[in-house]
Amino acid sequence: MVVQDIINHLHDLAPLAYAEDFDNVGLLVGDKNQSITGVLVTLDTLEAVVDEAIEKGCNLIVSFHPIIFKGLKKLTGKSYVERVVIKAIQHKISIFAIHTALDNAFQGVNSIICDQLNLKNKQILMPQKGTIKKLTTYVPKANANDLRQSLFKAGAGNIGNYDNCSFNAEGIGTYKGNKDSNPVKGERGTLQEEEEIQLSLTFQKHLESKVLKTLFEAHPYEEVAFEITTLENTNQHIGMGMIGELDQAQSEQDFLQFVKDKMKASSVRHSRKLNKPVKKVAVLGGSGGFAIGHAKASGADIFITADLKYHDFFSAENDIVVADIGHYESEQFTKKFLVDYLSKKISNFAIILSNTNTNPVKYL
């Protein structure tokens, strides 16, 4: 097994195409073709984590947060980032980061929080735009079904909770090949009229290369006419944050205490209580102050996130309770989730949960 094999499984869970533009995800250190001796999963890649990987014989670290976020102009060991990279290279340890790709995945960070808080009826809070595309092509009527089925197998034809979706319109296509052409139907130099199907299918944007590869392999024509457009449809399965509901409403005090216990938070900072029952809950792991408006617009009674600034609490405006449980605390269950996921995918290979507590914040 090589590094790329693990990356492929992680990409199935959280395609890197949906990571935020500001982020630095993917293979940050190492060779994708390197054989793996062990995989260590962590929230952050610190020197202590690299030491743990060395001790446990792991030469691949799967990290939630990227150790390299901004560009490195030199590697002299003066910063903790440089020391981690140097040590990883010296010991031939690869580092892969998944970060906001997993934040935006439906079965990702925010789903984990919802499950920890026993929330039901989960929905994306802030759907990511531009993630659904449409392929339109033209194929001889006799070949339309075979091409359609091949594209379905490649992942095209899925939208929301539906699959095998396509639009088919009949018409007459015309073409005339020059002396260098090799037409499948008709002869070069002769105008050919062919009964064709205009075939349109939607697909997730991370599948574009796979869909096009299938199109070119399965289409009978020498020259394939096609177009790809980006749809405005809301993607129900990709985006930041999540909304869920409690089975039974709780008081604000009881729910905040419940959150503190379930998320193992040392403290919970929150805005003024509104003396309203809590039923609908919005969550966003990590720094989520930017999503307060979306949480209010969703009709949530409370918003659970981290890294709120002083003025963020004013933004609640007595419409919602906002609560800060801590950055590490909001994401701490992610690494076990990744271990469980990879262990199911690779049952005959040890995926190790890091013991290193990487939380840089301490409390009195």
C-alpha positions in Angstrom: 0.0 0.0 0.0 1.3 3.5 -0.9 0.4 7.0 0.3 -1.9 7.6 -2.7 -4.1 4.6 -1.7 -4.9 6.4 1.6 -5.4 9.7 -0.2 -7.9 8.0 -2.5 -10.0 6.8 0.4 -9.9 10.2 2.0 -10.9 11.9 -1.3 -14.0 9.6 -1.5 -15.0 10.9 2.0 -14.1 14.6 1.4 -13.0 15.6 -2.1 -10.3 18.2 -2.0 -12.2 20.1 -4.7 -14.6 21.4 -2.0 -11.9 22.8 0.3 -12.0 26.6 0.7 -9.8 28.7 -1.6 -7.8 30.0 1.3 -6.9 26.6 2.6 -3.8 24.4 2.0 -5.0 20.8 1.8 -3.6 17.6 0.3 -0.2 16.0 0.5 2.0 18.7 2.1 5.2 16.6 2.6 6.3 13.4 1.1 6.0 11.2 -2.0 2.5 9.9 -3.0 4.1 6.6 -4.3 6.0 5.8 -1.0 5.1 2.5 0.6 3.3 2.9 3.9 4.5 1.3 7.1 1.8 2.9 9.3 -0.7 5.7 9.4 -1.0 8.1 12.4 -4.1 10.3 12.5 -4.0 13.6 14.4 -5.8 16.9 14.7 -2.6 19.0 14.3 0.9 18.0 13.1 3.3 19.1 15.8 6.9 18.0 16.6 5.5 15.7 19.3 3.2 14.1 16.8 6.1 13.5 14.4 8.0 11.9 17.3 5.0 9.7 18.0 4.9 8.6 14.4 8.6 7.7 14.5 8.1 5.8 17.7 5.1 3.9 16.3 6.6 3.1 12.9 4.2 5.3 11.0 5.5 7.1 7.9 2.2 8.8 7.0 0.5 11.4 9.2 -3.1 12.2 8.3 -3.8 15.6 9.9 -6.9 17.6 10.1 -5.2 21.0 10.1 -2.4 21.7 7.6 1.0 22.4 9.2 2.0 24.4 6.2 -0.6 27.2 5.7 1.4 30.1 4.4 4.4 29.9 2.0 7.7 28.9 3.5 10.7 30.9 2.2 13.3 29.0 4.1 13.7 25.9 6.3 16.1 26.8 9.2 14.1 25.4 12.1 13.4 28.8 13.7 9.6 28.2 13.8 7.6 25.2 15.0 6.3 24.8 11.4 9.8 24.6 9.9 10.9 22.2 12.6 8.0 19.8 11.9 8.7 19.9 8.1 12.4 19.3 8.6 11.9 16.4 11.0 9.3 14.8 8.7 11.6 15.0 5.7 14.5 13.7 7.7 12.5 10.6 8.7 10.7 10.2 5.4 7.3 10.8 6.9 4.6 12.1 4.6 2.0 14.6 5.9 -1.5 14.8 4.4 -4.1 17.5 5.5 -7.8 17.4 4.9 -9.1 20.5 6.8 -11.9 22.4 5.1 -12.6 19.6 2.6 -13.8 17.7 5.6 -15.5 20.8 7.0 -17.6 21.0 3.8 -18.3 17.3 3.6 -21.8 16.1 4.6 -20.3 13.3 6.7 -17.6 15.6 8.1 -16.7 17.8 11.0 -20.2 19.3 11.6 -22.0 16.0 11.2 -19.7 14.7 13.9 -20.8 17.5 16.2 -24.4 16.9 15.4 -24.0 13.2 16.3 -22.2 14.1 19.5 -25.2 16.3 20.5 -27.8 13.8 19.3 -29.2 16.1 16.6 -31.6 14.7 14.0 -32.7 15.9 10.5 -29.3 17.3 9.6 -29.0 19.8 6.8 -26.1 22.0 5.5 -26.1 25.5 7.0 -24.2 27.3 4.2 -24.3 25.3 0.9 -21.2 25.8 -1.2 -22.0 27.4 -4.6 -20.9 26.3 -8.0 -20.5 22.6 -7.1 -23.0 21.1 -9.5 -22.2 21.0 -13.2 -24.0 19.8 -16.3 -22.6 17.9 -19.3 -24.4 18.2 -22.7 -23.3 16.1 -25.6 -24.8 14.7 -28.9 -24.7 11.0 -29.7 -26.2 8.7 -32.4 -29.6 7.4 -31.2 -28.5 3.8 -31.5 -25.6 4.5 -29.0 -27.4 6.8 -26.6 -28.3 4.2 -24.0 -24.8 2.7 -23.8 -23.2 6.1 -23.4 -25.8 7.2 -20.8 -25.2 4.0 -18.7 -21.4 4.5 -18.9 -21.8 8.1 -17.6 -24.1 7.0 -14.8 -21.4 4.5 -13.7 -18.9 7.4 -13.7 -21.1 9.3 -11.2 -23.0 11.6 -13.6 -26.7 11.9 -13.4 -26.8 12.5 -9.6 -28.5 15.6 -8.1 -29.6 15.9 -4.5 -31.3 12.7 -3.4 -31.8 11.4 -7.0 -29.5 9.5 -9.4 -29.7 8.2 -13.0 -31.0 11.6 -14.0 -30.7 12.8 -17.6 -32.5 14.8 -20.3 -32.8 13.4 -23.8 -34.0 15.2 -26.9 -34.1 13.8 -30.4 -32.9 15.7 -33.5 -30.9 15.5 -36.7 -27.1 16.1 -36.5 -25.1 16.9 -39.6 -21.4 16.8 -40.3 -18.9 16.4 -43.2 -15.4 15.1 -42.6 -12.4 16.4 -44.5 -9.7 14.2 -46.2 -8.0 13.5 -42.8 -11.1 12.5 -41.0 -12.2 8.9 -40.2 -16.0 9.1 -39.6 -17.6 6.2 -37.7 -20.8 6.8 -39.8 -20.9 8.1 -43.3 -17.9 8.8 -45.5 -15.3 11.6 -45.6 -16.2 14.4 -47.9 -19.9 13.6 -47.8 -22.5 15.5 -45.8 -23.9 13.0 -43.3 -27.3 13.4 -41.5 -27.7 11.3 -38.4 -30.5 10.8 -35.9 -29.0 11.9 -32.6 -29.9 12.4 -29.0 -29.0 15.5 -27.2 -28.0 14.1 -23.8 -27.6 16.2 -20.7 -26.5 15.0 -17.2 -25.6 16.7 -14.0 -22.5 15.8 -11.9 -20.5 16.9 -8.9 -17.6 19.1 -9.9 -14.9 16.9 -8.4 -16.0 14.2 -10.9 -15.3 16.3 -14.0 -12.1 14.6 -15.2 -13.7 11.2 -14.6 -16.9 12.1 -16.5 -15.0 13.5 -19.4 -12.6 10.5 -19.6 -15.7 8.2 -19.7 -17.4 10.4 -22.4 -14.4 10.2 -24.7 -14.0 6.5 -24.2 -17.6 5.5 -24.6 -18.7 8.0 -27.3 -18.6 6.4 -30.8 -17.6 9.6 -32.7 -14.1 10.5 -33.7 -14.7 14.1 -32.6 -17.0 14.5 -29.6 -19.0 17.7 -29.3 -19.8 18.6 -25.7 -20.2 21.5 -23.3 -20.0 21.9 -19.6 -21.9 24.5 -17.6 -22.1 25.3 -13.9 -25.6 25.2 -12.4 -27.1 27.5 -9.8 -28.8 24.7 -7.9 -28.1 24.5 -4.2 -26.0 21.5 -3.3 -27.7 19.7 -0.3 -24.5 17.8 0.6 -21.6 20.2 0.4 -21.0 23.3 2.5 -20.1 24.8 5.8 -21.9 24.3 9.1 -25.0 22.2 9.8 -28.5 22.5 11.3 -30.1 19.8 13.3 -32.9 19.3 15.8 -33.2 17.8 19.3 -35.8 15.1 19.9 -37.2 17.2 22.7 -36.8 20.9 23.4 -34.5 21.9 26.3 -34.1 25.0 28.3 -31.1 27.1 27.3 -29.3 26.4 30.6 -29.8 22.7 30.3 -28.7 22.6 26.7 -25.6 24.7 27.3 -24.6 22.3 30.1 -25.4 19.4 27.9 -23.1 20.8 25.2 -20.3 21.5 27.7 -20.5 17.9 28.9 -20.8 16.2 25.5 -18.1 18.3 23.8 -15.8 18.0 26.8 -15.4 21.8 27.0 -13.6 23.4 29.9 -15.9 26.4 29.5 -18.7 27.8 27.3 -18.8 31.5 26.4 -22.3 32.5 25.3 -24.4 35.5 24.5 -27.4 36.5 26.7 -30.0 33.8 27.2 -33.4 34.6 25.7 -35.5 32.4 28.0 -36.8 30.4 25.0 -36.7 26.6 24.5 -33.9 25.2 22.4 -35.1 22.8 19.6 -33.3 23.8 16.4 -29.5 23.9 16.7 -26.9 25.3 14.2 -23.2 24.1 14.5 -20.0 25.0 12.8 -16.7 23.5 13.9 -13.7 25.8 14.3 -13.9 29.6 13.8 -17.5 30.3 13.0 -18.2 33.9 13.7 -18.8 34.6 10.0 -21.8 32.3 10.0 -23.9 33.9 12.8 -26.1 35.6 10.2 -26.7 32.3 8.4 -27.6 30.6 11.8 -30.1 33.3 12.5 -31.6 33.1 9.0 -32.0 29.3 9.4 -34.3 29.8 12.4 -31.9 28.1 14.8 -32.4 28.8 18.5 -28.7 28.5 19.3 -25.4 28.5 17.4 -22.5 26.3 18.6 -19.1 27.3 17.2 -15.7 28.6 18.4 -13.3 31.6 18.3 -16.0 34.2 18.7 -14.8 37.8 19.1 -16.2 40.3 21.5 -18.4 42.0 18.9 -19.6 38.6 17.6 -21.7 38.2 20.7 -23.5 41.5 19.9 -24.3 40.1 16.5 -26.7 37.7 18.1 -29.0 40.7 18.5 -31.4 38.9 20.9 -32.5 36.7 17.9 -30.3 33.7 18.8 -27.9 32.4 21.5 -24.4 32.1 20.2 -22.0 29.8 22.1 -18.2 29.4 21.9 -17.0 26.0 23.1 -13.4 26.4 22.0 -11.7 25.6 18.6 -10.0 22.3 19.7 -13.1 21.2 21.6 -15.3 21.6 18.5 -13.0 19.5 16.3 -11.5 17.0 18.8 -13.6 14.0 17.7 -12.6 14.4 14.1 -9.4 12.3 14.4 -11.2 9.3 15.9 -13.8 9.6 13.1 -11.0 9.5 10.5 -9.5 6.5 12.2 -12.8 4.6 12.2 -13.4 5.5 8.6 -10.0 4.4 7.3 -10.1 1.2 9.4 -13.3 0.2 7.7 -11.9 0.9 4.3 -8.6 -0.9 5.0 -9.4 -3.6 7.5 -6.0 -5.4 7.2 -3.9 -2.4 8.0 -3.4 -0.6 11.3 -4.7 3.0 11.4 -3.4 4.5 14.7 -5.1 7.3 16.7 -2.6 9.8 18.0 -2.3 10.1 21.8 -0.8 13.6 21.6 -3.1 16.3 22.8 -2.4 19.2 20.5 -4.7 21.8 22.1 -2.6 24.9 22.6 -5.2 26.6 24.9 -5.0 26.0 28.6 -7.5 27.0 31.3 -7.1 27.8 35.0 
